[in-house]
Amino acid sequence: MTLYEKLQQARSEEDVKDAYIRSVKDELKLNRADVGWYQIRKALQARNASGDFPPVSFKPFEEAYKTLTEKLQPMVYELGFLKI
């Protein structure tokens, strides 16, 4: 059943929230044991977009990721990430 169909059957605001949450969980496969950071980040971004919860800031992660990228980029061949 699509999100649209679930929303058509909603009888209350809680039903709408439940349908939206279920669609995000199904789309990102969050009910699996091997959930990764990508899926968690996308779920948190969807949660931020809903406006129902205090927003989660990704700024510290993005800054740390940028710093790590800058350190590793010159050494991709040396560390064996790519082969010549």
C-alpha positions in Angstrom: 0.0 0.0 0.0 1.4 3.4 -0.9 1.7 6.4 1.5 -1.1 8.1 -0.4 -3.4 5.2 0.1 -2.5 5.0 3.8 -3.2 8.7 4.2 -6.6 8.4 2.5 -7.6 5.9 5.2 -6.3 8.1 8.1 -9.0 9.0 10.5 -6.9 11.3 12.8 -3.7 13.3 13.0 -2.1 10.3 14.8 -3.0 8.0 11.9 -1.3 10.5 9.5 1.9 10.6 11.6 1.9 6.8 11.9 1.5 6.4 8.2 4.3 8.8 7.5 6.7 7.2 10.0 5.9 3.7 8.6 6.6 4.9 5.1 10.0 6.3 6.1 10.9 3.1 8.0 9.8 1.0 5.0 11.6 3.2 2.4 14.9 3.2 4.3 14.6 -0.3 5.6 15.1 0.8 9.2 13.7 -2.4 10.7 16.7 -4.5 9.6 19.7 -5.4 11.8 22.2 -4.0 9.3 21.0 -0.4 9.3 23.9 2.0 8.4 24.7 5.6 9.0 23.3 6.6 5.6 19.8 5.3 6.5 19.9 6.8 10.0 21.0 10.2 8.6 18.2 10.1 5.9 15.6 9.2 8.6 16.8 12.1 10.8 16.6 14.4 7.8 13.0 13.3 7.2 12.2 13.8 10.9 13.7 17.3 10.7 11.6 18.0 7.6 8.4 16.9 9.4 8.7 19.7 11.9 7.2 17.6 14.7 10.4 17.3 16.7 13.4 19.5 17.6 15.8 19.5 14.6 18.9 17.4 14.7 22.0 19.3 13.5 24.4 17.6 11.2 27.0 20.4 11.2 29.5 18.8 13.6 29.4 15.6 11.5 29.8 17.4 8.3 32.8 19.4 9.6 34.5 16.2 10.9 33.8 14.4 7.6 35.3 17.3 5.7 38.4 17.3 7.9 38.8 13.5 7.4 38.3 13.9 3.7 41.0 16.6 3.5 43.4 14.4 5.4 42.8 11.2 3.4 42.4 12.6 -0.1 46.2 13.0 -0.8 46.8 9.5 0.5 44.2 7.4 -1.4 46.8 5.5 -3.4 49.3 5.2 -0.5 46.6 3.8 1.8 45.3 1.4 -0.9 41.9 2.9 -1.4 42.7 3.2 -5.2 45.3 1.3 -7.2 47.3 2.8 -10.0 
